Amino acid sequence: MSALPNPLTDGTEMNAQASGAEALKRRAAEAAAEWIQDGMVLGLGTGSTVRHLLDVIAERRAGGDWGGIVGVPTSIDTQRRCERLGIPLATLADQPRLDLTIDGADEVDGQLNLIKGLGGAMLREKIVASASEALVIVADESKVVERLGTRSPLPVEVDPFGEPVVERFLRWIGSEPTLRRRADGEPYTTDGGNLVLDCRFPEGIADPRALEATLARRAGVLETGLFLGMASAAVIAGERGVEVRHAGAGR
């Protein structure tokens, strides 16, 4: 019989792992912040790594730097964090063209294709990224994959009315969709009031571009977490340091 787990020891190890992961995210955020120049209009992504970036921006502003930057948030969560940190904000109506967006990712492959959306903001993230001159991704090395869909499910944002038929369609094309739910068991809704189906692909996604085209044609699918050919660079933090990968450079 195997030994029972020691709650104190296991908890300490889990806390150490979490602390290590957060340190890597902070390191990646600090490196990505080197792209920021005063006076820029910045797209500000959503998620745990971007929270570190917001802290870096607030710290630099408190030190007298970057007084002229303004951010366009991709979610209500990011907006609220910026407001608490005193980071000036604008909307796409105010600033329809952005200099730079910095965002996280749930998966990054060797060509800097991405899966995003576990934070539930992929529609707004893609709109902001598409309005930007450059998209820089910040991530820790655990997000790097050989094939998209092997580590993370693919989030698909759907219209609530069409969710039942979209779910059947997603099963038909070979995925295993699960309706995302909140901690209380109720369906999760995005900032836009839509539902999210998290789709597992048993062997990963063999042809992301073909899948993206198939889903884009399906009524009821509003957006997917596939971000293909959009990232200019990725800042990947690992135990051995920070690596910057550029689009088109391979691995």
C-alpha positions in Angstrom: 0.0 0.0 0.0 1.3 3.4 -0.9 1.9 5.9 1.9 -0.7 8.5 2.5 0.2 12.0 1.4 1.6 14.4 4.0 -0.6 17.5 3.8 2.1 19.8 5.1 4.8 18.5 2.8 2.5 18.3 -0.2 1.2 21.8 0.4 4.6 23.2 0.7 5.6 21.6 -2.6 2.5 22.9 -4.3 3.1 26.4 -2.9 6.8 26.3 -4.1 5.6 25.2 -7.6 3.1 28.0 -7.7 5.6 30.5 -6.5 8.1 29.3 -9.1 5.5 29.7 -11.9 4.6 33.2 -10.8 8.3 34.2 -10.7 8.6 33.0 -14.3 5.6 35.0 -15.3 7.0 38.1 -13.6 10.3 37.6 -15.5 8.5 37.3 -18.8 6.4 40.4 -18.1 9.5 42.4 -17.2 11.2 41.4 -20.5 8.1 42.1 -22.6 7.9 45.6 -21.0 11.1 46.5 -22.8 8.9 46.9 -26.0 7.0 49.7 -24.3 7.9 53.3 -25.1 6.4 56.4 -23.6 3.5 57.8 -25.5 2.3 54.4 -26.8 -1.3 53.3 -27.0 -1.1 49.8 -25.6 -3.5 46.9 -25.9 -3.5 45.2 -22.5 -4.4 41.5 -22.5 -6.0 39.3 -19.9 -4.7 36.6 -17.6 -2.2 35.8 -14.9 0.9 36.8 -16.8 -0.6 40.1 -17.9 -1.4 40.9 -14.3 2.4 40.9 -13.7 2.8 43.2 -16.7 0.3 45.7 -15.2 2.3 45.7 -12.0 5.4 46.5 -13.9 3.7 49.3 -15.8 2.4 50.8 -12.5 5.8 50.5 -10.9 7.5 52.3 -13.8 4.9 55.0 -13.8 5.3 55.5 -10.1 9.0 56.0 -10.7 8.4 58.7 -13.2 8.4 56.7 -16.5 5.8 56.2 -19.1 3.6 59.1 -18.1 2.2 59.4 -21.6 1.1 55.8 -22.2 -2.6 54.8 -22.4 -4.0 51.3 -22.4 -6.9 49.6 -24.1 -8.1 46.7 -21.9 -9.3 43.4 -23.4 -11.6 42.5 -20.4 -13.4 43.9 -17.5 -10.9 42.2 -15.2 -8.0 44.0 -16.8 -9.9 47.3 -16.8 -10.6 47.1 -13.1 -6.9 46.2 -12.3 -5.7 49.1 -14.4 -8.1 51.5 -12.6 -6.8 50.3 -9.2 -3.2 50.7 -10.4 -3.8 54.2 -11.9 -3.0 53.2 -15.5 -4.8 55.5 -17.9 -7.3 53.8 -20.2 -9.0 54.4 -23.5 -11.5 52.6 -25.7 -11.2 51.5 -29.3 -13.6 54.4 -30.1 -11.0 56.8 -28.7 -7.9 54.9 -30.1 -8.8 52.7 -33.1 -5.2 52.1 -33.9 -2.8 50.7 -31.3 1.0 50.7 -31.3 1.4 47.5 -29.4 -0.5 44.8 -27.6 1.0 42.6 -24.9 -0.9 39.5 -23.9 -0.5 36.0 -22.6 -1.2 32.6 -24.2 -2.3 29.2 -23.1 -0.2 27.5 -25.8 2.6 28.7 -28.1 3.9 26.6 -31.0 7.2 26.9 -32.9 5.7 29.3 -35.5 4.2 31.5 -32.7 0.7 30.3 -33.4 -1.4 30.4 -30.3 -4.2 29.1 -28.3 -5.8 31.7 -26.1 -9.0 32.1 -24.2 -8.9 30.1 -21.0 -9.4 33.5 -19.4 -12.6 33.9 -21.4 -11.6 37.1 -23.3 -10.5 35.7 -26.7 -13.0 37.7 -28.8 -12.0 41.1 -27.3 -8.3 40.0 -27.3 -8.4 39.2 -31.0 -10.2 42.5 -31.8 -7.5 44.5 -29.9 -4.6 42.4 -31.4 -6.0 42.9 -34.9 -6.0 46.7 -34.3 -2.4 46.7 -33.2 0.8 47.3 -35.1 2.5 44.4 -33.1 1.4 41.6 -30.7 4.0 40.5 -28.1 3.1 37.3 -26.2 4.4 36.7 -22.6 4.5 33.2 -21.3 6.4 30.7 -19.2 8.0 27.7 -20.8 5.2 25.4 -19.8 3.0 27.0 -22.5 5.4 25.9 -25.3 4.1 23.0 -27.4 5.0 21.1 -30.5 1.3 20.9 -31.7 -1.5 23.2 -30.7 -4.2 21.5 -28.6 -2.0 19.0 -26.9 -1.8 20.9 -23.6 -4.8 23.2 -23.6 -8.4 22.8 -24.8 -9.4 25.1 -27.6 -12.0 27.7 -26.3 -14.8 28.4 -28.7 -17.1 31.3 -27.9 -20.7 30.7 -29.0 -24.0 32.4 -29.1 -26.2 31.0 -26.3 -29.1 30.3 -28.6 -26.9 28.2 -30.9 -24.9 26.4 -28.2 -26.7 23.0 -28.5 -26.2 22.7 -32.3 -22.7 24.1 -32.2 -21.7 21.5 -29.5 -23.0 18.7 -31.7 -21.1 20.1 -34.7 -17.9 20.3 -32.6 -18.3 16.6 -31.7 -18.9 15.7 -35.3 -15.6 17.3 -36.4 -13.7 15.2 -33.8 -13.4 17.4 -30.7 -14.6 16.7 -27.2 -16.4 19.9 -26.2 -17.3 20.8 -22.6 -19.5 23.8 -21.6 -17.4 26.0 -19.4 -19.0 26.5 -15.9 -18.3 28.8 -13.0 -17.3 27.5 -9.6 -21.0 27.5 -8.5 -21.9 25.2 -11.5 -23.7 27.8 -13.5 -22.6 28.3 -17.2 -19.7 30.7 -17.5 -20.4 33.8 -19.6 -17.9 36.1 -21.3 -17.9 39.9 -20.9 -20.1 39.9 -24.0 -22.6 37.5 -22.5 -21.7 34.5 -24.6 -21.0 30.9 -23.7 -17.7 29.1 -24.1 -17.1 25.5 -25.2 -13.7 24.1 -24.3 -12.8 21.6 -27.0 -10.3 18.8 -26.4 -8.6 17.2 -29.4 -7.3 13.7 -28.5 -4.3 14.0 -30.8 -4.0 17.8 -30.8 -5.0 20.0 -33.7 -3.4 18.6 -36.9 -4.3 21.6 -39.2 -5.1 24.7 -37.2 -5.7 26.9 -40.3 -8.2 24.4 -41.7 -10.0 24.1 -38.3 -10.1 27.9 -38.0 -11.7 28.2 -41.5 -14.2 25.5 -40.7 -15.3 27.1 -37.4 -15.5 30.6 -38.9 -18.1 29.3 -41.4 -20.3 27.7 -38.7 -23.3 29.8 -37.6 -23.3 30.3 -33.9 -19.5 30.3 -33.5 -18.5 33.9 -32.6 -14.8 33.4 -32.1 -12.2 30.8 -31.3 -9.0 30.8 -29.3 -6.9 30.1 -32.4 -4.5 33.1 -32.9 -2.7 32.2 -36.1 0.0 34.3 -37.7 -0.8 37.2 -35.3 2.1 37.3 -32.9 5.2 39.4 -33.7 7.3 37.9 -30.9 7.0 35.7 -27.8 8.9 36.2 -24.6 9.3 32.8 -22.9 10.6 32.6 -19.4 12.2 29.4 -18.1 14.5 28.2 -15.4 17.5 29.0 -17.6 16.4 32.5 -18.4 14.2 34.5 -20.8 14.1 33.7 -24.5 12.7 36.0 -27.2 11.3 34.3 -30.2 10.4 36.2 -33.3 7.7 35.4 -35.9 9.2 33.6 -38.9 12.4 32.6 -37.1 11.3 29.1 -36.3 12.5 27.4 -33.1 
